[in-house]
Amino acid sequence: MKHGRLYLYPIGNVDRAWSPFTIGTYKDAEEAGISLSERMKLQFYDEDAHAQGNPDDLLFLGTAHLVEGKGLGAIIDATTSRWESDKRKLQESEPES
């Protein structure tokens, strides 16, 4: 588990695309004590990197959804997708209180 999120490899770049849960998703859920179920809102990450090779994971939200014959996965909300570096930049630009 990384970033307090479950691993998920998003299939395609289409909003509302369904992506199957992977071994990594199930391992992260088990580690976090989460019992995955239909319609559960979840926070995900996918490991990625800049062209220079620096890690910059993709962070996004999704909803668990069971597809008959394929199993449990998530419908991704692409409007929530952002790079980890974008989140860091935002935090760095916030004024201190």
C-alpha positions as MATLAB code, in Angstrom:
seq = 'MKHGRLYLYPIGNVDRAWSPFTIGTYKDAEEAGISLSERMKLQFYDEDAHAQGNPDDLLFLGTAHLVEGKGLGAIIDATTSRWESDKRKLQESEPES';
ca = [
       0.000    0.000    0.000;
       1.374    3.372   -1.019;
       0.044    6.892   -0.493;
      -2.698    5.356    1.693;
      -4.205    3.975   -1.528;
      -4.730    0.621   -3.207;
      -2.766   -0.331   -6.319;
      -4.751   -0.505   -9.568;
      -3.530   -0.591  -13.144;
      -6.023    1.548  -15.090;
      -6.951    0.136  -18.478;
      -7.190    2.910  -21.038;
      -7.528    6.630  -20.450;
     -11.291    6.741  -20.697;
     -13.408    8.164  -17.894;
     -15.685    5.552  -16.402;
     -13.526    2.724  -17.766;
     -13.624   -0.529  -15.777;
     -10.284   -1.975  -14.708;
      -9.966   -5.386  -13.019;
      -8.458   -5.644   -9.560;
      -4.981   -7.166   -9.640;
      -2.973   -9.227   -7.164;
      -1.500   -5.898   -6.016;
      -4.984   -4.498   -5.347;
      -5.938   -7.509   -3.246;
      -2.621   -7.485   -1.342;
      -2.993   -3.779   -0.527;
      -6.606   -4.284    0.590;
      -5.604   -7.188    2.836;
      -2.722   -5.169    4.313;
      -5.124   -2.288    5.046;
      -7.813   -4.565    6.474;
     -10.277   -3.595    3.733;
     -12.908   -6.092    2.621;
     -13.606   -5.154   -1.004;
     -17.247   -5.052   -2.064;
     -19.532   -3.734   -4.819;
     -20.051    0.083   -4.951;
     -17.268    0.755   -2.442;
     -15.578    4.136   -3.120;
     -11.805    3.672   -3.115;
      -8.592    5.631   -3.568;
      -6.054    4.131   -5.982;
      -2.554    4.674   -7.319;
      -0.633    3.345  -10.297;
       3.151    3.334  -10.334;
       4.569    5.606  -12.990;
       7.580    7.807  -13.665;
       8.646   10.955  -15.543;
      10.521   10.571  -18.818;
      13.718   11.084  -16.781;
      12.842    8.008  -14.685;
      11.850    9.859  -11.513;
       8.889    8.194   -9.757;
       5.611   10.086  -10.217;
       2.642    7.874   -9.432;
      -0.833    8.447  -10.820;
      -3.446    8.999   -8.062;
      -7.189    8.585   -8.720;
     -10.548    7.503   -7.293;
     -12.867    4.725   -8.357;
     -15.886    2.662   -7.382;
     -15.720   -1.109   -6.963;
     -17.849   -2.911   -9.524;
     -18.395   -6.615  -10.215;
     -18.484   -7.619  -13.882;
     -19.960  -11.064  -14.443;
     -17.371  -13.437  -15.838;
     -14.511  -11.002  -15.133;
     -14.673  -10.422  -11.396;
     -14.289   -7.402   -9.181;
     -12.672   -4.249  -10.460;
     -13.202   -0.509  -10.357;
     -14.903    2.079  -12.500;
     -12.394    4.915  -12.595;
     -13.366    8.550  -12.162;
     -10.855   10.176  -14.513;
     -11.803   13.652  -13.282;
      -9.952   12.815  -10.048;
      -6.705   11.693  -11.731;
      -3.553   13.604  -10.913;
       0.154   12.942  -10.679;
       1.779   12.646   -7.273;
       4.078   15.546   -8.204;
       1.008   17.759   -8.815;
      -0.186   17.005   -5.290;
       3.268   17.867   -3.877;
       3.367   21.140   -5.859;
      -0.057   22.095   -4.519;
       0.983   21.351   -0.932;
       4.214   23.327   -1.358;
       2.329   26.348   -2.721;
      -0.190   26.463    0.148;
       0.550   29.237    2.667;
       1.631   28.138    6.110;
      -0.886   28.823    8.870;
];
